[in-house]
Amino acid sequence: MSKPHYHAVIWIDHREARVFHFNSIDVERLVLHPDNPTKHIHHKANSIGSGHGSPDHDYLQAVAESVADAGTVLITGPANAKNELADHIRLHDPGQAKTIAGIETVDHPSDPQLVAYAKTYLKATDRMQP
């Protein structure tokens, strides 16, 4: 029987979320996509609004639920979706928000690179826990 997965890392943008649950010897991968992925919006001069689409709450909720059983979560991504996810979790499940170990800007790593980064990052934060 394998050890349970305590840690999770999420790489998220507005088109997909790659979620990895892992321990020292095993990794499980899950990929989630929003029902209506946002297209890149170009902001026009003299127009009202920021030019950004609003967060897809169903997508963010599905991603949050995918790591609900993790003890520690690292949220990564290249742009603002990582912050939208963290804000969503804080708003809708403050208990789960306590599992967020960090939010880091990470461009487009391969799956093995992302898991290696998360292991190193979380190992460092684990040492800081009492």
N, C-alpha and C positions, 0 to 999 in steps of 0.2 A: 504494500500500500504506500502510495507516495505521500509526502508531506503536503498539508493544505497550502494554498497560495495565500500568503499574507499581504504581499505587495502588489500594486497595480500601477501601470503607467499608461497615460492616454496621450496620443498625438492627435490633435483635432484642428480641422479648419472647417470652412462652411460647406465643403463637399463630402468629407468623410471623417470618421473617427476610427483610429486604430487603437484597440484596447488590448493590453497584455497583462495577464495575471501571472505572477511568477514567484518561485522560491529559489533556493540555491541550486536546484538541479532540474527544474521543469518550467516550461513556459507554455501558456495557452493564449491563443490569438483570436480576437474577434474584430470584425470590421462592420461598422454601422454607417449608413448613409441617410441623409434627410429625405423625407418624402418629396420635397420640392426644393432641390438645391438652388441656392441663390446664384445668380449670374453676377459677374463683375459689373458694378455700376460706376459709370464715369460721372463725376460731378460737373455740372455745367455752370459756367459763370452766370452770375445774376439770378440764380435759381434759389428757391427756399429749400432748406433741409441740408443735411450733412452729405447726402449722396450714398449713405450706407443703408442697407436693408436692415430690418428689425430681426432680432434673434428668433430662431425657430425653436420655440419652447418644447414641442414634442420631441424634436431631435435631441435637445439638451437633456430632457428628462430620460430618454432612452439611454443616453451615454451615462448619465448619473446612476441609473438603475443597474447598469452593467458592472459597476464597481461598488455597489452598495455593501457587499460582503467583505471588501478589502479592509485591512487594518491601516494601511498607509497608501496614499495615492499621490503620484506626481503627475501634474497636468502640464503638457507641453504643446507647442504648435508655433507656426510662423507668424500669426497675426492675432486679431482680437478674439477669435472664437474661444481660445483658452480662458480668457478673462470672463467672457460671457458664461462659460460653463461653470467656473468657480462662483460667479455671482448667483447663478441659478441654484447651485447646490446650497450656498449660504442662505438664500431666501426660502427655499422650499424644504430643506432638511438640515437645520443647524447642527444636529448630531453628526451627520455625515460630513459636514464641513470640517469638523475637528480631525478628520482623517487626511485632509489635504496637507501634504508635507511641503509642497512648493508648486510654483507656477513659473515655468521657464520658457523662454523663447528659443525654439529649436527649429531650424529651417525644414529640411526634408530628408531626415536620416533613413537609412535602410532599417528594416525591422531588427536585425541583430545589433546595429549601432544604437538604436533607441533603447533596447533592453539593457545593453551594456552601460549606457549612460545612466539609466534609471538605477541599476544596481549600484553603481559608484555613488550616485547622488544620495540614494536612500541609506547606503552604508554609512556615509558621512553624517546624515541626520540622525540615524539610529544611535550613533556614539554620543550625540548631544542630549539624548533623552535620559532622564534620571533612572 
